[in-house]
């Protein structure tokens, strides 16, 4: 659904201002490549925090504590 919406917005932009739409189409791979390291850092931090949470909750789980409602 998100892809369909993006395609519709791009078609509207193409009708209103086609040079800007072509420029956006050509620059999109560059923007994606530049954002890739930030996504990897985000995934890494998410994994580290999930590991730390599991590590700190381990004693409570071993002692029979109830799981927190998610």
Secondary structure by P-SEA (a helix, b strand, c coil): caaaaaaaaaaaaaaacaaaaaaaaaaaaaaaaaaaaaaaaaaaaaaaaaaaaaaaaaaaaaaccccccc
